[in-house]
Amino acid sequence: MPTDASVGVDISALERGAVVKQSFADGRVLARVGGGTRFEDLHAAFPRHRVRCVPTSDRITVAGALAACAHSSAGYFADSVKAFTLLTVQGEAIECSADAQGRGRLLFDVVPGSFGALGVTTFFDILLEPIEAEQLFGVHAEYAAPQLEDGFFAALDAVKDDPRFDEGLGGVIYGNRGRTLILADARLAPGYAAEKNRQALLTDDDVEGHAFSQGLANRFPRFAEATVSKTYPRGIVRWAPWYGFQFYQRGYDRAPEVLGGKGLKSALARLLGVDARVPVAHQGWFFPRNLTRQVMDVYFEVLDDFPGIEKQVEQQDIVLLGPCPYPAHSLGRTESDVGVLTSSYSLATLPPARQATIIQFFARVSQQLYAKLPQTRVSLCKQVHCDRELLRRMHRPWLDLILPLKAELDPKQLLTSRHLELLLGP
Ligand SMILES: Cc1cc2nc3c(=O)[nH]c(=O)nc-3n(C[C@H](O)[C@H](O)[C@H](O)COP(=O)(O)OP(=O)(O)OC[C@H]3O[C@@H](n4cnc5c(N)ncnc54)[C@H](O)[C@@H]3O)c2cc1C
């Protein structure tokens, strides 16, 4: 989004589409993809292939996902990007890849997580792996308990270290140290008897239905907790079609148009107080995996000081990822595993003072985490409620990495955005 005194760069005209650049004997394909291509476009072009680790909505573009160094619950999207073209404000097209020399090599590493600060990415070579349209994944409820206990952290570590669960994993904690759940994901063998078992939530193709569920969960946050815990008792395995599994949050991108629409269902939802904007306070934090327990202790200690707001929890989840090779990622390049905490509190129907309390809570979490566990970073992508001065202090290494490159590629500092202004502005 442009800042007040600037001109927006409309990247919607970037090429949307994908063609085969190279095919491999094992069925993988290197696709040449335009920067405006959304994951849903990529799927339309290659219905029998997939990108391994993607963000959870298929309306995100490949360029946006790389700019944010997006991750799934299994790994980093950038790992599938083998080359890209960076168009600088000076009109130079820099080919970036692992095989490039000089700047092209450096930028190949630095652009993931640079949020458009260095130029516009126009074309990508993305590695796609073959997948049958009928491929199902199993969502395993490996652990569930009525309260947060040591067992949660032990189970989270166990699923991360279990090679079966290479499609993703995550832990969910409701309320203030309340109900917990650990889901871990694996491919199901061909011939799996789906008809005898039940499907995982939000993984079918009724995206309009998902938008309603997400709207209701936003209006009545306890509804999400009740539904999820009933659906995933400990030990159950639910199946999911691979596409619906990978993009299970597609409903969010459709929510404003669906919930704000003209139909009877939308009108009823509005009557129930569902807000088509699905307003949430949303924040994410990255940390070394071995600090997961301490991070959650600090998080809940802060929550103790804000009694009552835990009723607004829509999501508090933890994902564990492998080491991060991208220096502009929120946590920088790491040798060891990475933990991610993402938190969303519903702001629907709350009076402004109550909304402000929740936003204060998010700001305080960032502040306390950084004070007590200085290796922690608020996510560069999900940082909107973080104090600006703290954000810049915490992300000094990101600034030190990006600023010299920006001075070279964009000497007049023409490229900016509201987001970059927070980090780079005066
Ligand atoms: C419903 C939903 C689910 C999400 N799930 C996840 C998730 O699971 N994991 C995760 O990591 N993130 C997730 N995200 C965050 C998402 O990955 C980022 O916000 C991503 O940057 C959005 O990309 P976009 O295509 O919408 O681009 P925009 O929102 O338009 O832009 C996002 C950023 O990318 C930059 N950018 C866009 N295009 C270009 C380009 N061509 N060249 C250079 N820079 C560019 C912009 O400057 C901006 O900084 C989710 C977001 C939503 C809305």
The ligand as an SDF file (V2000), in Angstrom:
LIG
                    3D

 53 58  0  0  0  0  0  0  0  0999 V2000
   -5.7110  -15.6460    4.4480 C   0  0  0  0  0  0  0  0  0  0  0  0
   -4.2310  -15.5030    4.5890 C   0  0  0  0  0  0  0  0  0  0  0  0
   -3.4850  -16.6010    4.9800 C   0  0  0  0  0  0  0  0  0  0  0  0
   -2.0890  -16.4790    5.1130 C   0  0  0  0  0  0  0  0  0  0  0  0
   -1.3810  -17.5750    5.4750 N   0  0  0  0  0  0  0  0  0  0  0  0
   -0.0430  -17.4700    5.5970 C   0  0  0  0  0  0  0  0  0  0  0  0
    0.7400  -18.6050    5.9270 C   0  0  0  0  0  0  0  0  0  0  0  0
    0.2270  -19.7000    6.1080 O   0  0  0  0  0  0  0  0  0  0  0  0
    2.0840  -18.4550    6.0290 N   0  0  0  0  0  0  0  0  0  0  0  0
    2.6950  -17.2380    5.8040 C   0  0  0  0  0  0  0  0  0  0  0  0
    3.9180  -17.1680    5.9190 O   0  0  0  0  0  0  0  0  0  0  0  0
    1.9880  -16.1660    5.4700 N   0  0  0  0  0  0  0  0  0  0  0  0
    0.6370  -16.2580    5.3760 C   0  0  0  0  0  0  0  0  0  0  0  0
   -0.0870  -15.1510    5.0310 N   0  0  0  0  0  0  0  0  0  0  0  0
    0.6470  -13.8870    4.7980 C   0  0  0  0  0  0  0  0  0  0  0  0
    1.0000  -13.7740    3.3090 C   0  0  0  0  0  0  0  0  0  0  0  0
    1.8760  -14.8230    2.9330 O   0  0  0  0  0  0  0  0  0  0  0  0
    1.7110  -12.4370    3.0280 C   0  0  0  0  0  0  0  0  0  0  0  0
    0.9380  -11.3960    3.5250 O   0  0  0  0  0  0  0  0  0  0  0  0
    1.9760  -12.2490    1.5480 C   0  0  0  0  0  0  0  0  0  0  0  0
    2.9800  -11.2590    1.4020 O   0  0  0  0  0  0  0  0  0  0  0  0
    0.7330  -11.8070    0.7960 C   0  0  0  0  0  0  0  0  0  0  0  0
    1.0270  -11.6840   -0.5740 O   0  0  0  0  0  0  0  0  0  0  0  0
    0.0300  -10.9760   -1.6140 P   0  0  0  0  0  0  0  0  0  0  0  0
    0.1850  -11.6930   -2.9130 O   0  0  0  0  0  0  0  0  0  0  0  0
   -1.3450  -10.8970   -1.0410 O   0  0  0  0  0  0  0  0  0  0  0  0
    0.7070   -9.5810   -1.8000 O   0  0  0  0  0  0  0  0  0  0  0  0
    0.4400   -8.1390   -1.2050 P   0  0  0  0  0  0  0  0  0  0  0  0
   -0.3330   -8.2170    0.0860 O   0  0  0  0  0  0  0  0  0  0  0  0
   -0.0390   -7.2880   -2.2970 O   0  0  0  0  0  0  0  0  0  0  0  0
    1.9540   -7.7340   -0.8610 O   0  0  0  0  0  0  0  0  0  0  0  0
    2.6050   -8.2980    0.2360 C   0  0  0  0  0  0  0  0  0  0  0  0
    4.0660   -7.8780    0.2420 C   0  0  0  0  0  0  0  0  0  0  0  0
    4.7030   -8.4030   -0.9090 O   0  0  0  0  0  0  0  0  0  0  0  0
    5.3220   -7.3630   -1.6400 C   0  0  0  0  0  0  0  0  0  0  0  0
    5.1530   -7.7250   -3.0520 N   0  0  0  0  0  0  0  0  0  0  0  0
    4.0190   -8.1340   -3.6670 C   0  0  0  0  0  0  0  0  0  0  0  0
    4.2640   -8.3560   -4.9760 N   0  0  0  0  0  0  0  0  0  0  0  0
    5.5740   -8.0880   -5.1710 C   0  0  0  0  0  0  0  0  0  0  0  0
    6.4420   -8.1410   -6.3110 C   0  0  0  0  0  0  0  0  0  0  0  0
    5.9960   -8.5170   -7.5030 N   0  0  0  0  0  0  0  0  0  0  0  0
    7.7230   -7.7820   -6.1430 N   0  0  0  0  0  0  0  0  0  0  0  0
    8.2150   -7.4060   -4.9470 C   0  0  0  0  0  0  0  0  0  0  0  0
    7.4450   -7.3530   -3.8360 N   0  0  0  0  0  0  0  0  0  0  0  0
    6.1500   -7.6900   -3.9530 C   0  0  0  0  0  0  0  0  0  0  0  0
    4.5820   -6.1030   -1.2780 C   0  0  0  0  0  0  0  0  0  0  0  0
    5.4050   -4.9660   -1.4260 O   0  0  0  0  0  0  0  0  0  0  0  0
    4.2800   -6.3680    0.1830 C   0  0  0  0  0  0  0  0  0  0  0  0
    5.3920   -6.0520    0.9830 O   0  0  0  0  0  0  0  0  0  0  0  0
   -1.4630  -15.2360    4.8820 C   0  0  0  0  0  0  0  0  0  0  0  0
   -2.2310  -14.1180    4.4850 C   0  0  0  0  0  0  0  0  0  0  0  0
   -3.5920  -14.2570    4.3320 C   0  0  0  0  0  0  0  0  0  0  0  0
   -4.3900  -13.0520    3.8910 C   0  0  0  0  0  0  0  0  0  0  0  0
  1  2  1  0
  2  3  1  0
  2 52  2  0
  3  4  2  0
  4  5  1  0
  4 50  1  0
  5  6  2  0
  6  7  1  0
  6 13  1  0
  7  8  2  0
  7  9  1  0
  9 10  1  0
 10 11  2  0
 10 12  1  0
 12 13  2  0
 13 14  1  0
 14 15  1  0
 14 50  1  0
 15 16  1  0
 16 17  1  0
 16 18  1  0
 18 19  1  0
 18 20  1  0
 20 21  1  0
 20 22  1  0
 22 23  1  0
 23 24  1  0
 24 25  2  0
 24 26  1  0
 24 27  1  0
 27 28  1  0
 28 29  2  0
 28 30  1  0
 28 31  1  0
 31 32  1  0
 32 33  1  0
 33 34  1  0
 33 48  1  0
 34 35  1  0
 35 36  1  0
 35 46  1  0
 36 37  1  0
 36 45  1  0
 37 38  2  0
 38 39  1  0
 39 40  1  0
 39 45  2  0
 40 41  1  0
 40 42  2  0
 42 43  1  0
 43 44  2  0
 44 45  1  0
 46 47  1  0
 46 48  1  0
 48 49  1  0
 50 51  2  0
 51 52  1  0
 52 53  1  0
M  END
$$$$
